[in-house]
Amino acid sequence: MPRYKLTIEYDGTPFVGWQRQNNGPSVQAALEQALHRFCGETVMTYAAGRTDSGVHALGQVVHFDLTKDWPAETVRNALNYHLRPQPIAVLASEAVPAIFHARSSAKARRYVYRILNRHAPPTVTRNRVWHVHVPLDAGAMHEAAQALLGMHDFSTFRGSYCQAKSPVRTLDRLDAVRSGEEIRVEAQARSFLQHQVRNMVGSLRLVGEGKWTTADLAAALAARDRTKGGPTAPPDGLYLVEVLY
Amino acid sequence: MPRYKLTIEYDGTPFVGWQRQNNGPSVQAALEQALHRFCGETVMTYAAGRTDSGVHALGQVVHFDLTKDWPAETVRNALNYHLRPQPIAVLASEAVPAIFHARSSAKARRYVYRILNRHAPPTVTRNRVWHVHVPLDAGAMHEAAQALLGMHDFSTFRGSYCQAKSPVRTLDRLDAVRSGEEIRVEAQARSFLQHQVRNMVGSLRLVGEGKWTTADLAAALAARDRTKGGPTAPPDGLYLVEVLY
């Protein structure tokens, strides 16, 4: 059974998320349906990150097995054909050894969170950014973010439906950088808890507004209590950018 | 009668264009309706560029007169409120002297055309870029583009419904620059003919594919004949970025 690794991009807006669910269209179901149309097989796909409803991907990684040995480029082209008109695209396809697993082989995941920080609402970036109309101090956000780096119990930033056994994660990078009207928050870790990036960004917003100091953010982390964290940032601004193996 | 100048941004996808028409929703009609809801007046608005259906604006400039003297910030905030949920936003508003005219006072217009140059179709940038799946040589496009600079009869790149009296225009800048999978073409001139940027980009694509040389592009310009130009690039990738006064 040849195994394939795909790098895929999608607009998360119309989907209930990566994972197949009963309450609406998922990226996984769309991809598995396209695979079925391509080769007639009923295939199970596995993704590196189970993105939530409305969360986008620029570099999600997926693996699956096929019975027949297709050229990787044929798989890519056929899937892009059968995925139309859904906003999911296969950027790259390659054959990989059977020990490769999109989720468990991943060494790091990189997310970007885009905040549009201006008075006027978004137009061309609607559903692609979080619109925050009060002025944010990106420098203060970046400085405070450094207090979250390293290995910690991230219960304060953990979603209530998180299925991970442990709330301990190692955060390698959390940068906030302004570029004109936009603030981009980049987060990198081996893995994240459910809603961890969105919950960290929601707390960083409080720092950006001047409501929280770096010490307040550090205290929230130390409390290991979700009720001590800031609100959850909406999914619109979140992108799974890259998975490293 | 106080005169106001607005800088506005919009997603052109759902509109028939800037100008009010009978065949669908226009940016102009939406803005004039929002003005009516705000102050009860029936106001005529004038824009710097009559963008076509599907063309976006990041910095369109509009002027109009009101009977009452409102603070400029009130006008901006009220319009952003009444424009919802349409993808039009007022970025800035200011009171200007009555001699200011958004179209005729403009000294230069700057457009950007975005080409997504990769195999896979767009997802998060759907309706925001022109998808060209064959590899393009941006360096060759940029070099050839320089042959169009200066004052010329641009009939080769003129739309058939163009209402301008003269086909002569002075092109100040036409740059093609690649950034990853995207090629951005930046064009600046005092004014452009109808479809001029899209028609120039359609011809530059032929250069990028290696079908045309710089000499072919120069010969097309010299022919002053639309049938000698390349095809018209779609509206999706075009943005009116800035109007200079």
Interface residues (C-beta under 8 A of the other chain):
Chain A: E9 Y10 D11 H56 L58 R76 N77 N80 R84 P87 I88 A89 V90 L91 R118 H119 A120 P121 P122 T123 V124 R126 R128 Y239
Chain B: E9 Y10 D11 H56 L58 R76 N77 N80 R84 P87 I88 A89 V90 L91 R118 H119 A120 P121 P122 T123 V124 R126 R128 Y239
